[in-house]
Amino acid sequence: MTIDPLALAKEIELKTTNGPLRKYYRLGRPGRWYGGIATADCVGCFLKCVFCWSGAPRDNPEKVGKFYSPSEVFAALDSCSRKHGYRLIRVSGNEPTLGRKHLLALLEIADQSNYSFILETNGILIGSDRSYARALSKFRELHVRVSIKGTNQGEFSRLTGAAPEAFELQLKSIENLLDEGVPCHPAVMLSFSPKENFEQLRSKLAEIDESLAREVEEEYVILYPNVVRRLENSGVKPLIAYRPNGVPSELI
């Protein structure tokens, strides 16, 4: 049985949101990505990626984390950014688009600051509802990174456990974002993909907008201990992967 990600998203939201409050398991984490960024790690996702580095926060969302208001999350991001001299902030760890009310309120606060906000998402909720992209279009300091899982429906389903056709919602999210004027780019998990499959995906992206084929970001598995265990349990082996201290600088 494959997962219906939209149905599962509703279930996970009930466990991880309460009005404008959202569950997080870690606030104000400094990171090397994008040249330095402050991160708040949220709880809950509706995909079951075999390469995911999140453990209990993804698999047991009802048992992990605490509820925080948008202002509390921003305060933690601001404190971390001031300490490390960052100009970028984000929500990561699981799927930030769960809890739309919370995310939009957080973006409202962030948009009044001097930070740029990177929204990392699998795109499925934005792809299924164009009004989500429209709501995001009001924020001037927002950039959306759509993380596409695999290069086609078959890879997507094998890697995420979700119904193959949900792959198309990731591409639709990019189309919706561009149509609403939201700055965005695709990132593609390529650790499990033959080169020819990537080229076919690039062609599909070019059909949406020619620039996407040039702007696509390559993403590869990082072999954290919990990721290695998850991959071994799934029986899925990456073609390309990196140790945490061996990630090429161009991928950071």
PyRosetta script that sets phi, psi and omega in degrees:
from pyrosetta import init, pose_from_sequence

init()
pose = pose_from_sequence("MTIDPLALAKEIELKTTNGPLRKYYRLGRPGRWYGGIATADCVGCFLKCVFCWSGAPRDNPEKVGKFYSPSEVFAALDSCSRKHGYRLIRVSGNEPTLGRKHLLALLEIADQSNYSFILETNGILIGSDRSYARALSKFRELHVRVSIKGTNQGEFSRLTGAAPEAFELQLKSIENLLDEGVPCHPAVMLSFSPKENFEQLRSKLAEIDESLAREVEEEYVILYPNVVRRLENSGVKPLIAYRPNGVPSELI")
pose.set_psi(1, 128.5)
pose.set_omega(1, 175.3)
pose.set_phi(2, -91.5)
pose.set_psi(2, 160.6)
pose.set_omega(2, -178.8)
pose.set_phi(3, -82.4)
pose.set_psi(3, 138.4)
pose.set_omega(3, 165.4)
pose.set_phi(4, -90.1)
pose.set_psi(4, 101.7)
pose.set_omega(4, -172.4)
pose.set_phi(5, -63.5)
pose.set_psi(5, -31.3)
pose.set_omega(5, -179.8)
pose.set_phi(6, -71.3)
pose.set_psi(6, -38.0)
pose.set_omega(6, 176.9)
pose.set_phi(7, -68.7)
pose.set_psi(7, -42.0)
pose.set_omega(7, 179.5)
pose.set_phi(8, -66.1)
pose.set_psi(8, -34.9)
pose.set_omega(8, 178.6)
pose.set_phi(9, -57.4)
pose.set_psi(9, -40.6)
pose.set_omega(9, 179.0)
pose.set_phi(10, -64.1)
pose.set_psi(10, -39.1)
pose.set_omega(10, 178.7)
pose.set_phi(11, -66.3)
pose.set_psi(11, -44.3)
pose.set_omega(11, -177.8)
pose.set_phi(12, -67.5)
pose.set_psi(12, -35.8)
pose.set_omega(12, 178.9)
pose.set_phi(13, -61.6)
pose.set_psi(13, -36.5)
pose.set_omega(13, 179.2)
pose.set_phi(14, -63.4)
pose.set_psi(14, -27.9)
pose.set_omega(14, -178.3)
pose.set_phi(15, -90.8)
pose.set_psi(15, -20.2)
pose.set_omega(15, -170.4)
pose.set_phi(16, -119.4)
pose.set_psi(16, -2.3)
pose.set_omega(16, 179.8)
pose.set_phi(17, -132.8)
pose.set_psi(17, 153.9)
pose.set_omega(17, 176.0)
pose.set_phi(18, -149.2)
pose.set_psi(18, 88.4)
pose.set_omega(18, -173.7)
pose.set_phi(19, 64.1)
pose.set_psi(19, -125.2)
pose.set_omega(19, 179.3)
pose.set_phi(20, -81.3)
pose.set_psi(20, -3.7)
pose.set_omega(20, -179.1)
pose.set_phi(21, -86.6)
pose.set_psi(21, 146.9)
pose.set_omega(21, -178.5)
pose.set_phi(22, -137.4)
pose.set_psi(22, 144.7)
pose.set_omega(22, 178.9)
pose.set_phi(23, -81.2)
pose.set_psi(23, 133.4)
pose.set_omega(23, 173.8)
pose.set_phi(24, -132.4)
pose.set_psi(24, 151.6)
pose.set_omega(24, 175.7)
pose.set_phi(25, -111.2)
pose.set_psi(25, -6.0)
pose.set_omega(25, 178.6)
pose.set_phi(26, -161.0)
pose.set_psi(26, 133.7)
pose.set_omega(26, 179.5)
pose.set_phi(27, -123.2)
pose.set_psi(27, 144.9)
pose.set_omega(27, 173.7)
pose.set_phi(28, 68.4)
pose.set_psi(28, 45.4)
pose.set_omega(28, 178.0)
pose.set_phi(29, -89.7)
pose.set_psi(29, 122.9)
pose.set_omega(29, 175.3)
pose.set_phi(30, -74.6)
pose.set_psi(30, 148.0)
pose.set_omega(30, -179.8)
pose.set_phi(31, -147.1)
pose.set_psi(31, 155.2)
pose.set_omega(31, -177.5)
pose.set_phi(32, -86.1)
pose.set_psi(32, -11.9)
pose.set_omega(32, -175.2)
pose.set_phi(33, -67.2)
pose.set_psi(33, 149.8)
pose.set_omega(33, -179.1)
pose.set_phi(34, 61.3)
pose.set_psi(34, 20.1)
pose.set_omega(34, -177.4)
pose.set_phi(35, 83.7)
pose.set_psi(35, 7.6)
pose.set_omega(35, 179.0)
pose.set_phi(36, 125.0)
pose.set_psi(36, 120.7)
pose.set_omega(36, -176.8)
pose.set_phi(37, -152.6)
pose.set_psi(37, 143.5)
pose.set_omega(37, 175.5)
pose.set_phi(38, -92.0)
pose.set_psi(38, 136.1)
pose.set_omega(38, -171.4)
pose.set_phi(39, -128.6)
pose.set_psi(39, 140.3)
pose.set_omega(39, 167.3)
pose.set_phi(40, -112.5)
pose.set_psi(40, 125.2)
pose.set_omega(40, -175.6)
pose.set_phi(41, -96.8)
pose.set_psi(41, 114.8)
pose.set_omega(41, -177.2)
pose.set_phi(42, -88.7)
pose.set_psi(42, 170.0)
pose.set_omega(42, -178.3)
pose.set_phi(43, -108.8)
pose.set_psi(43, 136.4)
pose.set_omega(43, 170.1)
pose.set_phi(44, 100.8)
pose.set_psi(44, 132.3)
pose.set_omega(44, 175.3)
pose.set_phi(45, -149.6)
pose.set_psi(45, 154.9)
pose.set_omega(45, -178.7)
pose.set_phi(46, -107.9)
pose.set_psi(46, 10.4)
pose.set_omega(46, 168.1)
pose.set_phi(47, -112.7)
pose.set_psi(47, 155.3)
pose.set_omega(47, -179.2)
pose.set_phi(48, -120.7)
pose.set_psi(48, 61.5)
pose.set_omega(48, -174.8)
pose.set_phi(49, -62.5)
pose.set_psi(49, 133.8)
pose.set_omega(49, -178.5)
pose.set_phi(50, -70.8)
pose.set_psi(50, -14.6)
pose.set_omega(50, -178.5)
pose.set_phi(51, -105.9)
pose.set_psi(51, 7.2)
pose.set_omega(51, -175.9)
pose.set_phi(52, -66.6)
pose.set_psi(52, 138.5)
pose.set_omega(52, 179.3)
pose.set_phi(53, -91.7)
pose.set_psi(53, -6.6)
pose.set_omega(53, 177.6)
pose.set_phi(54, -84.5)
pose.set_psi(54, 133.4)
pose.set_omega(54, -179.6)
pose.set_phi(55, -101.3)
pose.set_psi(55, -103.3)
pose.set_omega(55, -177.8)
pose.set_phi(56, -57.9)
pose.set_psi(56, -37.3)
pose.set_omega(56, 179.7)
pose.set_phi(57, -59.0)
pose.set_psi(57, -28.9)
pose.set_omega(57, 176.0)
pose.set_phi(58, -86.3)
pose.set_psi(58, -44.4)
pose.set_omega(58, -169.7)
pose.set_phi(59, -86.4)
pose.set_psi(59, -22.9)
pose.set_omega(59, 179.6)
pose.set_phi(60, -134.5)
pose.set_psi(60, 61.5)
pose.set_omega(60, -173.2)
pose.set_phi(61, -62.6)
pose.set_psi(61, -26.0)
pose.set_omega(61, -179.4)
pose.set_phi(62, -73.7)
pose.set_psi(62, -16.3)
pose.set_omega(62, -175.5)
pose.set_phi(63, -106.5)
pose.set_psi(63, -6.8)
pose.set_omega(63, -171.0)
pose.set_phi(64, -121.2)
pose.set_psi(64, 144.3)
pose.set_omega(64, 171.2)
pose.set_phi(65, 86.4)
pose.set_psi(65, 178.2)
pose.set_omega(65, 179.0)
pose.set_phi(66, -133.2)
pose.set_psi(66, 156.6)
pose.set_omega(66, 177.3)
pose.set_phi(67, -84.0)
pose.set_psi(67, 134.8)
pose.set_omega(67, 178.6)
pose.set_phi(68, -131.3)
pose.set_psi(68, 149.8)
pose.set_omega(68, 174.9)
pose.set_phi(69, -81.6)
pose.set_psi(69, 161.6)
pose.set_omega(69, 175.9)
pose.set_phi(70, -56.0)
pose.set_psi(70, -40.0)
pose.set_omega(70, -178.6)
pose.set_phi(71, -67.3)
pose.set_psi(71, -35.0)
pose.set_omega(71, 177.6)
pose.set_phi(72, -67.7)
pose.set_psi(72, -39.9)
pose.set_omega(72, 179.0)
pose.set_phi(73, -65.5)
pose.set_psi(73, -45.0)
pose.set_omega(73, -179.9)
pose.set_phi(74, -63.8)
pose.set_psi(74, -39.8)
pose.set_omega(74, 179.8)
pose.set_phi(75, -59.1)
pose.set_psi(75, -40.8)
pose.set_omega(75, 178.5)
pose.set_phi(76, -67.6)
pose.set_psi(76, -40.1)
pose.set_omega(76, 177.9)
pose.set_phi(77, -65.5)
pose.set_psi(77, -41.5)
pose.set_omega(77, 179.2)
pose.set_phi(78, -63.7)
pose.set_psi(78, -44.1)
pose.set_omega(78, 179.9)
pose.set_phi(79, -61.7)
pose.set_psi(79, -44.9)
pose.set_omega(79, 178.8)
pose.set_phi(80, -64.0)
pose.set_psi(80, -41.5)
pose.set_omega(80, -178.9)
pose.set_phi(81, -65.1)
pose.set_psi(81, -42.0)
pose.set_omega(81, 178.7)
pose.set_phi(82, -64.1)
pose.set_psi(82, -39.9)
pose.set_omega(82, -179.1)
pose.set_phi(83, -64.2)
pose.set_psi(83, -38.1)
pose.set_omega(83, -173.4)
pose.set_phi(84, -106.2)
pose.set_psi(84, -2.8)
pose.set_omega(84, 178.9)
pose.set_phi(85, 75.2)
pose.set_psi(85, 31.0)
pose.set_omega(85, -179.5)
pose.set_phi(86, -85.3)
pose.set_psi(86, 152.4)
pose.set_omega(86, 172.1)
pose.set_phi(87, -114.6)
pose.set_psi(87, -0.2)
pose.set_omega(87, -178.0)
pose.set_phi(88, -118.1)
pose.set_psi(88, 142.5)
pose.set_omega(88, 175.9)
pose.set_phi(89, -135.2)
pose.set_psi(89, 159.5)
pose.set_omega(89, 179.5)
pose.set_phi(90, -160.7)
pose.set_psi(90, 165.8)
pose.set_omega(90, 165.0)
pose.set_phi(91, -112.4)
pose.set_psi(91, 132.2)
pose.set_omega(91, -177.3)
pose.set_phi(92, -143.3)
pose.set_psi(92, -155.6)
pose.set_omega(92, 174.6)
pose.set_phi(93, 89.0)
pose.set_psi(93, -43.9)
pose.set_omega(93, 176.2)
pose.set_phi(94, -144.7)
pose.set_psi(94, -130.8)
pose.set_omega(94, -177.0)
pose.set_phi(95, -112.2)
pose.set_psi(95, 104.8)
pose.set_omega(95, -175.4)
pose.set_phi(96, -66.0)
pose.set_psi(96, -21.9)
pose.set_omega(96, -177.4)
pose.set_phi(97, -77.3)
pose.set_psi(97, -10.1)
pose.set_omega(97, 168.8)
pose.set_phi(98, -66.9)
pose.set_psi(98, 134.5)
pose.set_omega(98, -176.8)
pose.set_phi(99, 80.6)
pose.set_psi(99, 61.0)
pose.set_omega(99, -176.3)
pose.set_phi(100, -56.3)
pose.set_psi(100, -42.7)
pose.set_omega(100, -178.8)
pose.set_phi(101, -60.2)
pose.set_psi(101, -43.1)
pose.set_omega(101, 179.1)
pose.set_phi(102, -65.4)
pose.set_psi(102, -47.9)
pose.set_omega(102, -176.8)
pose.set_phi(103, -60.7)
pose.set_psi(103, -45.7)
pose.set_omega(103, -178.9)
pose.set_phi(104, -64.2)
pose.set_psi(104, -37.2)
pose.set_omega(104, 177.5)
pose.set_phi(105, -66.8)
pose.set_psi(105, -39.2)
pose.set_omega(105, 176.9)
pose.set_phi(106, -64.0)
pose.set_psi(106, -42.2)
pose.set_omega(106, 178.5)
pose.set_phi(107, -65.1)
pose.set_psi(107, -33.8)
pose.set_omega(107, 176.1)
pose.set_phi(108, -58.9)
pose.set_psi(108, -45.3)
pose.set_omega(108, -179.7)
pose.set_phi(109, -67.3)
pose.set_psi(109, -46.3)
pose.set_omega(109, -177.9)
pose.set_phi(110, -62.4)
pose.set_psi(110, -32.6)
pose.set_omega(110, -176.7)
pose.set_phi(111, -70.6)
pose.set_psi(111, -16.7)
pose.set_omega(111, 176.9)
pose.set_phi(112, -90.5)
pose.set_psi(112, 1.2)
pose.set_omega(112, -178.7)
pose.set_phi(113, -104.3)
pose.set_psi(113, -172.2)
pose.set_omega(113, 177.8)
pose.set_phi(114, -100.2)
pose.set_psi(114, 14.3)
pose.set_omega(114, -178.9)
pose.set_phi(115, -95.2)
pose.set_psi(115, 152.7)
pose.set_omega(115, 167.8)
pose.set_phi(116, -99.1)
pose.set_psi(116, 139.7)
pose.set_omega(116, -175.5)
pose.set_phi(117, -108.3)
pose.set_psi(117, 125.4)
pose.set_omega(117, 175.5)
pose.set_phi(118, -101.0)
pose.set_psi(118, 115.2)
pose.set_omega(118, 176.9)
pose.set_phi(119, -96.1)
pose.set_psi(119, 110.9)
pose.set_omega(119, 177.8)
pose.set_phi(120, -98.0)
pose.set_psi(120, 124.0)
pose.set_omega(120, -173.0)
pose.set_phi(121, -150.2)
pose.set_psi(121, 154.6)
pose.set_omega(121, 171.2)
pose.set_phi(122, -78.8)
pose.set_psi(122, -9.9)
pose.set_omega(122, 172.1)
pose.set_phi(123, 83.4)
pose.set_psi(123, -8.1)
pose.set_omega(123, -170.1)
pose.set_phi(124, -63.3)
pose.set_psi(124, -43.1)
pose.set_omega(124, -179.8)
pose.set_phi(125, -68.7)
pose.set_psi(125, -34.5)
pose.set_omega(125, 177.2)
pose.set_phi(126, -71.4)
pose.set_psi(126, -35.7)
pose.set_omega(126, 178.5)
pose.set_phi(127, -70.0)
pose.set_psi(127, -28.7)
pose.set_omega(127, -177.8)
pose.set_phi(128, -86.0)
pose.set_psi(128, -12.2)
pose.set_omega(128, -174.3)
pose.set_phi(129, -149.1)
pose.set_psi(129, 100.8)
pose.set_omega(129, -176.4)
pose.set_phi(130, -62.2)
pose.set_psi(130, -24.6)
pose.set_omega(130, 179.9)
pose.set_phi(131, -62.6)
pose.set_psi(131, -24.7)
pose.set_omega(131, 176.9)
pose.set_phi(132, -66.5)
pose.set_psi(132, -44.8)
pose.set_omega(132, 176.8)
pose.set_phi(133, -62.3)
pose.set_psi(133, -38.5)
pose.set_omega(133, 179.0)
pose.set_phi(134, -63.8)
pose.set_psi(134, -40.3)
pose.set_omega(134, 178.9)
pose.set_phi(135, -65.1)
pose.set_psi(135, -34.0)
pose.set_omega(135, 180.0)
pose.set_phi(136, -74.3)
pose.set_psi(136, -21.2)
pose.set_omega(136, -174.0)
pose.set_phi(137, -68.1)
pose.set_psi(137, -14.8)
pose.set_omega(137, -176.7)
pose.set_phi(138, -79.7)
pose.set_psi(138, -11.3)
pose.set_omega(138, -173.8)
pose.set_phi(139, -95.7)
pose.set_psi(139, 120.5)
pose.set_omega(139, -172.1)
pose.set_phi(140, -78.4)
pose.set_psi(140, -21.9)
pose.set_omega(140, -177.0)
pose.set_phi(141, -110.3)
pose.set_psi(141, 31.3)
pose.set_omega(141, -177.9)
pose.set_phi(142, -108.3)
pose.set_psi(142, 136.3)
pose.set_omega(142, 170.1)
pose.set_phi(143, -131.2)
pose.set_psi(143, 133.2)
pose.set_omega(143, -176.8)
pose.set_phi(144, -106.3)
pose.set_psi(144, 126.6)
pose.set_omega(144, 175.0)
pose.set_phi(145, -105.8)
pose.set_psi(145, 109.9)
pose.set_omega(145, -179.4)
pose.set_phi(146, -91.4)
pose.set_psi(146, 112.7)
pose.set_omega(146, -176.9)
pose.set_phi(147, -91.6)
pose.set_psi(147, 103.7)
pose.set_omega(147, -177.1)
pose.set_phi(148, -86.1)
pose.set_psi(148, 130.2)
pose.set_omega(148, -175.4)
pose.set_phi(149, -94.0)
pose.set_psi(149, 99.4)
pose.set_omega(149, -176.4)
pose.set_phi(150, 83.5)
pose.set_psi(150, -179.0)
pose.set_omega(150, -172.8)
pose.set_phi(151, -112.0)
pose.set_psi(151, -5.4)
pose.set_omega(151, 179.7)
pose.set_phi(152, -156.9)
pose.set_psi(152, 177.7)
pose.set_omega(152, -175.2)
pose.set_phi(153, -61.3)
pose.set_psi(153, -41.5)
pose.set_omega(153, -178.3)
pose.set_phi(154, -65.1)
pose.set_psi(154, -45.9)
pose.set_omega(154, 177.8)
pose.set_phi(155, -62.8)
pose.set_psi(155, -43.4)
pose.set_omega(155, -179.6)
pose.set_phi(156, -56.4)
pose.set_psi(156, -48.9)
pose.set_omega(156, -177.4)
pose.set_phi(157, -66.0)
pose.set_psi(157, -40.7)
pose.set_omega(157, 179.3)
pose.set_phi(158, -64.9)
pose.set_psi(158, -35.2)
pose.set_omega(158, -176.4)
pose.set_phi(159, -84.2)
pose.set_psi(159, -29.4)
pose.set_omega(159, -172.0)
pose.set_phi(160, -111.1)
pose.set_psi(160, -17.7)
pose.set_omega(160, -174.5)
pose.set_phi(161, 79.1)
pose.set_psi(161, 2.9)
pose.set_omega(161, -176.4)
pose.set_phi(162, -93.1)
pose.set_psi(162, 161.6)
pose.set_omega(162, 177.5)
pose.set_phi(163, -57.0)
pose.set_psi(163, 135.1)
pose.set_omega(163, -174.6)
pose.set_phi(164, -54.0)
pose.set_psi(164, -39.1)
pose.set_omega(164, -174.9)
pose.set_phi(165, -65.6)
pose.set_psi(165, -18.0)
pose.set_omega(165, 178.3)
pose.set_phi(166, -67.0)
pose.set_psi(166, -17.7)
pose.set_omega(166, 175.6)
pose.set_phi(167, -54.7)
pose.set_psi(167, -38.9)
pose.set_omega(167, -175.6)
pose.set_phi(168, -67.1)
pose.set_psi(168, -25.2)
pose.set_omega(168, 178.5)
pose.set_phi(169, -66.4)
pose.set_psi(169, -29.2)
pose.set_omega(169, 176.2)
pose.set_phi(170, -64.4)
pose.set_psi(170, -43.9)
pose.set_omega(170, 177.8)
pose.set_phi(171, -68.1)
pose.set_psi(171, -37.3)
pose.set_omega(171, 179.1)
pose.set_phi(172, -64.5)
pose.set_psi(172, -31.8)
pose.set_omega(172, 178.8)
pose.set_phi(173, -62.5)
pose.set_psi(173, -39.7)
pose.set_omega(173, 178.7)
pose.set_phi(174, -65.1)
pose.set_psi(174, -43.1)
pose.set_omega(174, 177.4)
pose.set_phi(175, -60.3)
pose.set_psi(175, -45.1)
pose.set_omega(175, 179.7)
pose.set_phi(176, -63.0)
pose.set_psi(176, -43.3)
pose.set_omega(176, -179.7)
pose.set_phi(177, -62.6)
pose.set_psi(177, -45.5)
pose.set_omega(177, 179.9)
pose.set_phi(178, -64.9)
pose.set_psi(178, -40.8)
pose.set_omega(178, 179.4)
pose.set_phi(179, -63.1)
pose.set_psi(179, -29.7)
pose.set_omega(179, 179.8)
pose.set_phi(180, -93.8)
pose.set_psi(180, 3.4)
pose.set_omega(180, 176.0)
pose.set_phi(181, 78.0)
pose.set_psi(181, 24.9)
pose.set_omega(181, 179.9)
pose.set_phi(182, -92.5)
pose.set_psi(182, 122.5)
pose.set_omega(182, 177.3)
pose.set_phi(183, -59.6)
pose.set_psi(183, 131.2)
pose.set_omega(183, -177.6)
pose.set_phi(184, -159.1)
pose.set_psi(184, 166.2)
pose.set_omega(184, 171.3)
pose.set_phi(185, -153.4)
pose.set_psi(185, 155.8)
pose.set_omega(185, 177.8)
pose.set_phi(186, -90.9)
pose.set_psi(186, 141.9)
pose.set_omega(186, 168.4)
pose.set_phi(187, -120.3)
pose.set_psi(187, 137.1)
pose.set_omega(187, -173.8)
pose.set_phi(188, -124.0)
pose.set_psi(188, 127.5)
pose.set_omega(188, 174.3)
pose.set_phi(189, -72.2)
pose.set_psi(189, 112.7)
pose.set_omega(189, -172.2)
pose.set_phi(190, -112.8)
pose.set_psi(190, 4.2)
pose.set_omega(190, -176.3)
pose.set_phi(191, -63.3)
pose.set_psi(191, -18.3)
pose.set_omega(191, -174.3)
pose.set_phi(192, -118.3)
pose.set_psi(192, 14.3)
pose.set_omega(192, -169.1)
pose.set_phi(193, -117.7)
pose.set_psi(193, 127.1)
pose.set_omega(193, 169.8)
pose.set_phi(194, -62.0)
pose.set_psi(194, 153.0)
pose.set_omega(194, -175.9)
pose.set_phi(195, -57.3)
pose.set_psi(195, -39.5)
pose.set_omega(195, -177.0)
pose.set_phi(196, -65.0)
pose.set_psi(196, -30.9)
pose.set_omega(196, 177.4)
pose.set_phi(197, -68.4)
pose.set_psi(197, -36.7)
pose.set_omega(197, 177.1)
pose.set_phi(198, -64.3)
pose.set_psi(198, -41.7)
pose.set_omega(198, 179.9)
pose.set_phi(199, -64.2)
pose.set_psi(199, -36.4)
pose.set_omega(199, 177.0)
pose.set_phi(200, -65.6)
pose.set_psi(200, -38.6)
pose.set_omega(200, 176.9)
pose.set_phi(201, -66.3)
pose.set_psi(201, -40.4)
pose.set_omega(201, 178.1)
pose.set_phi(202, -58.4)
pose.set_psi(202, -37.4)
pose.set_omega(202, 178.3)
pose.set_phi(203, -65.9)
pose.set_psi(203, -39.3)
pose.set_omega(203, 178.2)
pose.set_phi(204, -66.0)
pose.set_psi(204, -39.3)
pose.set_omega(204, 177.8)
pose.set_phi(205, -64.4)
pose.set_psi(205, -38.7)
pose.set_omega(205, -179.9)
pose.set_phi(206, -64.9)
pose.set_psi(206, -27.4)
pose.set_omega(206, 177.0)
pose.set_phi(207, -68.2)
pose.set_psi(207, -28.9)
pose.set_omega(207, 176.1)
pose.set_phi(208, -76.0)
pose.set_psi(208, -49.2)
pose.set_omega(208, 177.2)
pose.set_phi(209, -161.7)
pose.set_psi(209, 129.9)
pose.set_omega(209, -175.1)
pose.set_phi(210, -58.1)
pose.set_psi(210, -31.7)
pose.set_omega(210, -177.2)
pose.set_phi(211, -67.0)
pose.set_psi(211, -25.5)
pose.set_omega(211, -176.3)
pose.set_phi(212, -63.5)
pose.set_psi(212, -35.2)
pose.set_omega(212, 179.6)
pose.set_phi(213, -64.4)
pose.set_psi(213, -29.1)
pose.set_omega(213, 179.0)
pose.set_phi(214, -85.9)
pose.set_psi(214, -29.6)
pose.set_omega(214, -172.6)
pose.set_phi(215, -92.1)
pose.set_psi(215, -5.3)
pose.set_omega(215, -174.8)
pose.set_phi(216, -60.7)
pose.set_psi(216, 132.9)
pose.set_omega(216, -178.9)
pose.set_phi(217, -95.7)
pose.set_psi(217, 130.5)
pose.set_omega(217, 178.1)
pose.set_phi(218, -84.2)
pose.set_psi(218, 132.2)
pose.set_omega(218, -178.1)
pose.set_phi(219, -124.8)
pose.set_psi(219, 137.0)
pose.set_omega(219, -178.2)
pose.set_phi(220, -134.2)
pose.set_psi(220, 155.2)
pose.set_omega(220, -178.6)
pose.set_phi(221, -64.5)
pose.set_psi(221, 135.6)
pose.set_omega(221, 171.4)
pose.set_phi(222, -105.8)
pose.set_psi(222, 126.1)
pose.set_omega(222, -169.9)
pose.set_phi(223, -85.4)
pose.set_psi(223, 64.4)
pose.set_omega(223, 169.6)
pose.set_phi(224, -66.7)
pose.set_psi(224, 153.9)
pose.set_omega(224, -176.7)
pose.set_phi(225, -52.4)
pose.set_psi(225, -42.7)
pose.set_omega(225, -179.3)
pose.set_phi(226, -69.7)
pose.set_psi(226, -28.6)
pose.set_omega(226, 176.7)
pose.set_phi(227, -69.6)
pose.set_psi(227, -41.7)
pose.set_omega(227, 177.9)
pose.set_phi(228, -59.0)
pose.set_psi(228, -44.1)
pose.set_omega(228, 179.2)
pose.set_phi(229, -63.9)
pose.set_psi(229, -42.2)
pose.set_omega(229, -178.7)
pose.set_phi(230, -64.3)
pose.set_psi(230, -41.9)
pose.set_omega(230, 178.7)
pose.set_phi(231, -64.3)
pose.set_psi(231, -42.6)
pose.set_omega(231, 178.9)
pose.set_phi(232, -62.1)
pose.set_psi(232, -41.0)
pose.set_omega(232, -179.9)
pose.set_phi(233, -67.1)
pose.set_psi(233, -31.6)
pose.set_omega(233, -178.1)
pose.set_phi(234, -82.7)
pose.set_psi(234, -21.7)
pose.set_omega(234, -176.4)
pose.set_phi(235, 76.6)
pose.set_psi(235, 12.0)
pose.set_omega(235, 179.5)
pose.set_phi(236, -100.4)
pose.set_psi(236, 127.9)
pose.set_omega(236, -177.4)
pose.set_phi(237, -111.7)
pose.set_psi(237, 130.3)
pose.set_omega(237, 177.9)
pose.set_phi(238, -74.1)
pose.set_psi(238, 147.9)
pose.set_omega(238, 173.9)
pose.set_phi(239, -79.1)
pose.set_psi(239, -33.5)
pose.set_omega(239, 178.8)
pose.set_phi(240, -137.4)
pose.set_psi(240, 132.7)
pose.set_omega(240, 176.6)
pose.set_phi(241, -155.4)
pose.set_psi(241, 161.0)
pose.set_omega(241, -176.1)
pose.set_phi(242, -131.5)
pose.set_psi(242, 145.0)
pose.set_omega(242, 170.4)
pose.set_phi(243, -71.3)
pose.set_psi(243, 154.0)
pose.set_omega(243, -177.1)
pose.set_phi(244, -54.4)
pose.set_psi(244, -36.9)
pose.set_omega(244, -179.7)
pose.set_phi(245, -91.9)
pose.set_psi(245, 8.9)
pose.set_omega(245, -178.2)
pose.set_phi(246, -121.7)
pose.set_psi(246, 17.1)
pose.set_omega(246, 179.8)
pose.set_phi(247, -71.6)
pose.set_psi(247, 124.4)
pose.set_omega(247, 178.4)
pose.set_phi(248, -55.9)
pose.set_psi(248, 142.7)
pose.set_omega(248, -175.6)
pose.set_phi(249, -58.8)
pose.set_psi(249, -31.2)
pose.set_omega(249, -178.2)
pose.set_phi(250, -71.9)
pose.set_psi(250, -11.5)
pose.set_omega(250, 178.5)
pose.set_phi(251, -98.2)
pose.set_psi(251, -1.5)
pose.set_omega(251, -177.7)
pose.set_phi(252, -95.5)
pose.dump_pdb("model.pdb")
